[in-house]
Amino acid sequence: MDTRPIGVFDSGLGGLTVVKQLKALLPSEQIVYFGDTARVPYGTRSRSTLMTYAGQDSGFLLRQGVKLIVAACGTISSTVDDSFIRALPVPYCGVIEHTAAAAAAATRVGKVGIIGTTATVNSGSFARAIHRCDPKVTAVARACPLFVPLVENGYIRPNDPVTTLVAQDYLSFIREKRVDTLILGCTHFPILAPVISRVLGDGVTLIDPGVYTARQVAQILNEQHLAAPYRGDGQPADAYYITDQSDFQSVASIFMGDAFCGQVQTVDVNDL
Amino acid sequence: MDTRPIGVFDSGLGGLTVVKQLKALLPSEQIVYFGDTARVPYGTRSRSTLMTYAGQDSGFLLRQGVKLIVAACGTISSTVDDSFIRALPVPYCGVIEHTAAAAAAATRVGKVGIIGTTATVNSGSFARAIHRCDPKVTAVARACPLFVPLVENGYIRPNDPVTTLVAQDYLSFIREKRVDTLILGCTHFPILAPVISRVLGDGVTLIDPGVYTARQVAQILNEQHLAAPYRGDGQPADAYYITDQSDFQSVASIFMGDAFCGQVQTVDVNDL
């Protein structure tokens, strides 16, 4: 049993879709979230910039005394390498491995589509992870960079005409390649699942990384005896840190719905 | 006569639309451009973050020995205050004053529309500047945050269906308010002038801040005897500094067309 919080970080607030799944699966765990809203978006940054940011963001969480670090960001998870993960003094969990395994298990036709930011797609991280799970499954990927600002600007209704038009453009490759499973490889994208489902029809299973990342976290906590005990009314509040005072409450409600509950504090990005 | 370069900075590469106008009007001037591509976009950041970034960005230009600083960014120009400008050891020029004066002079019906990022519109900077020029002119403003990622992702054709749909949504207030003049209050927006013109029709005059900012720079150089002499073949090359190795050449061609010519170097954002 370990009462220390789980640390979750993301470029901005998209990682809250992962927090939502963590809280649903592991209600006894306290969350410390770090969203780098002063430097969002990460998806178009270079590798060296991303490695610097990942080090600063995880360093902040470690100073908060976390027992495990979740990179709730497809871009960061696709960028950090083994040496980064080995250097951390606590277990690490990205959004790639369990998500890729779930997609490889879900496809009946042996073809998985991947959508994400430019950095995530260029990294080939999901495709490699799928290949490790099942070399017979083929993967096709498409960067969908405009989905992130569409979500953050509230173009999220299932029948939104702008988002539908963009989705039809981005997702035409899914139809052409006849995949039956699609990884939503950016933490913003589950918000657009209704639009994506409408564009693709019922024949394509959508894989939400938050769901499988939460399961991977649960597995690590069990294996390493790090799970928190049930604390009832004594459960400490979650803490949310952001680097820019954006309109957190309204954006948080886009990502987490009613699941959001906790204190929000601003951190100076120059102190990271 | 002063051979030192003009320093131009922006959150990213949108300021290149201002550089294009500077080079057309002042071909003897050398330009040093700083684009903070590691921290773009600025338009949704808080005031305190923006003030920090403006200080770092202009400090970098001053270390390059510039004779004048242009904030080629609607967001920064709307955020910095008199104390910031007075603290600079060289003249400063933002994109607000001359642009607002041009719009106030252009309107025949006494109504000017303003579009920009969320930060620019919330600041009220253009509206105040218009009021200073002519208190009888009324101004209406609308944030168009999605225009920036649309430009950066190449949705810039005059008949692009996605950008047209977004523009119809954003610009409906222009029709309702019956303005006849519209300030493109973000340096990205002149790229979308053909789409905006198609949506609004010929009855609305579009005001490109780059044009009027270049005229203001020319005026400052003349008044303060800072203009560069004609140097013919001895004209030094322009220098472009960015904080993240984005796909500079292709994006620069979106903003500047064939006018781009110079060396590009990357600066570590942690050294600012």
Interface residues (C-beta under 8 A of the other chain):
Chain A: A38 R39 T44 R45 S46 S48 T49 T52 P145 L146 V148 P149 L150 E152 N153 Y155 P161 V162 L165 V166 D169 T243 D244 Q245 S246 V269 N270
Chain B: A38 R39 T44 R45 S46 S48 T49 T52 P145 L146 V148 P149 L150 E152 N153 Y155 P161 V162 L165 V166 D169 T243 D244 Q245 S246 V269 N270
